[in-house]
Amino acid sequence: MSATKETGDVRHAPTLHETIRRAAQDANPEGRARARATMKRLLRLAFMSGMAATEADFERLYPRLLDDVLCQHTMRVMVELRDEERAAIREGGDLLKHLTAESKRDEQDS
């Protein structure tokens, strides 16, 4: 596959952030498996763009790369939640209570 084709694939593929978010919203094990496969494919494309990268290196480092992506996503979501909570407090609401109630409703619906 040419570098142009790989770049084109990455541009049209969902971002890792979008893939992780979809996986978090999809309780279906098959949906989560698809999201993980997409993440691995995108990580492989990014990793293999390095001139000295090998498939063996990617397979060895994949667990660490995935951990890093998941941690980055968690921190990004925490910042978003913090900002939403601050906005809710300014408006006299409580986002944490709202999210907790929403989560309980989702559990009951399952």
C-alpha positions in Angstrom: 0.0 0.0 0.0 1.4 3.4 -0.9 2.0 6.2 1.5 -0.7 8.2 -0.3 -3.2 5.5 0.0 -2.4 5.0 3.7 -2.7 8.8 4.3 -6.0 8.7 2.5 -7.2 5.8 4.7 -6.3 7.7 7.8 -8.1 10.9 6.6 -11.3 9.0 6.0 -11.2 6.8 9.0 -12.7 7.8 12.3 -10.3 9.4 14.8 -9.1 7.3 17.7 -11.1 9.6 20.0 -14.3 8.9 18.0 -13.6 5.2 17.9 -13.1 5.0 21.7 -16.2 7.1 22.3 -18.3 4.8 20.1 -16.9 1.8 21.9 -17.8 3.3 25.3 -21.4 3.9 24.1 -21.7 0.5 22.6 -22.3 -2.2 25.2 -22.5 -4.8 22.4 -19.3 -7.0 22.6 -19.2 -7.1 18.8 -19.3 -3.3 18.6 -16.4 -3.0 21.0 -14.4 -5.6 19.1 -14.9 -3.6 15.9 -13.8 -0.4 17.6 -10.7 -2.1 19.0 -9.9 -3.5 15.6 -10.2 0.0 14.1 -8.0 1.5 16.8 -5.4 -1.2 16.2 -5.5 -0.5 12.4 -5.1 3.2 12.9 -2.3 2.8 15.5 -0.5 0.5 13.1 -0.7 3.0 10.2 0.6 5.8 12.4 3.4 3.6 13.9 4.5 2.1 10.6 4.9 5.6 9.1 8.2 5.8 11.0 11.1 5.0 8.8 12.7 2.4 11.2 9.4 0.8 12.3 8.8 -2.9 11.9 5.8 -5.0 12.3 7.5 -6.9 15.2 8.1 -3.5 16.9 4.5 -2.6 16.5 3.2 -5.9 18.0 5.6 -5.6 20.9 4.6 -2.0 21.7 0.9 -2.2 20.8 -0.3 -2.8 24.4 1.6 0.3 25.5 0.3 2.4 22.6 -3.3 1.3 23.4 -2.8 2.1 27.0 -1.5 5.6 26.1 -4.5 6.2 23.8 -7.0 5.1 26.4 -5.3 7.3 29.0 -5.3 10.3 26.7 -9.0 9.7 25.9 -9.8 9.5 29.6 -8.0 12.8 30.4 -9.7 14.5 27.4 -13.2 13.4 28.6 -12.4 14.4 32.2 -11.5 17.9 30.9 -14.8 18.0 29.0 -16.7 16.9 32.0 -15.0 19.4 34.2 -15.8 22.2 31.8 -19.4 21.1 31.6 -19.6 20.8 35.4 -18.3 24.4 35.7 -20.8 25.6 33.2 -23.6 23.8 35.0 -22.6 25.3 38.3 -22.6 28.8 36.8 -26.2 28.0 35.6 -27.2 26.7 39.0 -27.2 23.0 38.0 -25.3 20.0 39.0 -23.8 18.0 36.1 -22.5 15.2 38.3 -26.0 14.5 39.7 -27.4 14.6 36.2 -24.8 12.2 34.9 -25.3 9.8 37.8 -29.1 9.8 37.4 -28.6 9.2 33.6 -26.3 6.3 34.3 -28.7 4.7 36.7 -31.5 5.0 34.1 -29.3 3.4 31.5 -28.5 0.5 33.9 -32.2 0.0 34.6 -33.0 0.0 30.9 -30.4 -2.8 30.2 
